[in-house]
Amino acid sequence: MTDKSLLPSEAKTFPQMIRAAAATYGDEVAITLQAESIPCDEISFIGLERKSALMARGLLARGVGKGMN
């Protein structure tokens, strides 16, 4: 079974959960940031998956790998 066919509740890792949520909920809003002093900002589940993948690639490029402290 691939991550795309998992339900978010079936995920065993955080990356699996993010991919499953993106596949399940797509462009629905995942996170809304709202405060009096800043403009309202939102990100979809797909956007969250993309940002997560970008951050993971950045960490890997800097030598950070799975299981490191």
DOROLUM-758968 format. One record per residue (C-alpha): residue in one letter; residue number from 1; y, x, z. Coordinates in steps of 0.05 Angstrom, whole numbers. Each point is the difference from the previous one (the first is absolute). Example, Ala and Ser with C-alpha at 12.3 -4.5 7.8 and 13.67 -1.06 7.14 Angstrom:
2
residuo_num_north_east_up
a_1_-90_246_156
s_2_69_27_-13
# end
This chain:
69
residuo_num_north_east_up
m_1_0_0_0
t_2_68_28_-19
d_3_63_-6_43
k_4_27_-50_-50
s_5_-56_-50_16
l_6_7_8_76
l_7_38_-49_42
p_8_52_35_44
s_9_-40_-22_62
e_10_-62_36_-27
a_11_35_67_-9
k_12_-27_58_40
t_13_60_46_-11
f_14_75_-8_-4
p_15_3_20_-74
q_16_-55_-51_-16
m_17_39_-54_37
i_18_64_15_-39
r_19_-37_-1_-67
a_20_-37_-64_19
a_21_64_-34_23
a_22_35_19_-65
a_23_-58_-27_-41
t_24_-2_-64_41
y_25_74_-15_10
g_26_33_37_-59
d_27_75_-13_-5
e_28_5_-41_64
v_29_47_30_52
a_30_-36_47_48
i_31_58_25_42
t_32_72_-24_9
l_33_52_43_33
q_34_60_-39_25
a_35_55_18_48
e_36_73_-17_9
s_37_24_70_-19
i_38_-43_9_-63
p_39_-15_-41_-62
c_40_-66_-38_-1
d_41_-55_40_-35
e_42_-71_-21_-18
i_43_-62_33_-29
s_44_-60_-34_-31
f_45_-73_17_14
i_46_-3_35_-68
g_47_64_38_16
l_48_-29_20_67
e_49_-63_26_-33
r_50_42_41_-49
k_51_43_30_55
s_52_-62_16_40
a_53_-32_36_-59
l_54_64_38_-13
m_55_4_23_73
a_56_-74_20_-2
r_57_11_42_-62
g_58_59_34_33
l_59_-40_16_62
l_60_-58_28_-42
a_61_50_42_-40
r_62_23_31_66
g_63_-71_17_21
v_64_-11_-59_47
g_65_-71_-27_-8
k_66_-49_-51_28
g_67_-16_10_73
m_68_57_49_15
n_69_40_-7_64
# end
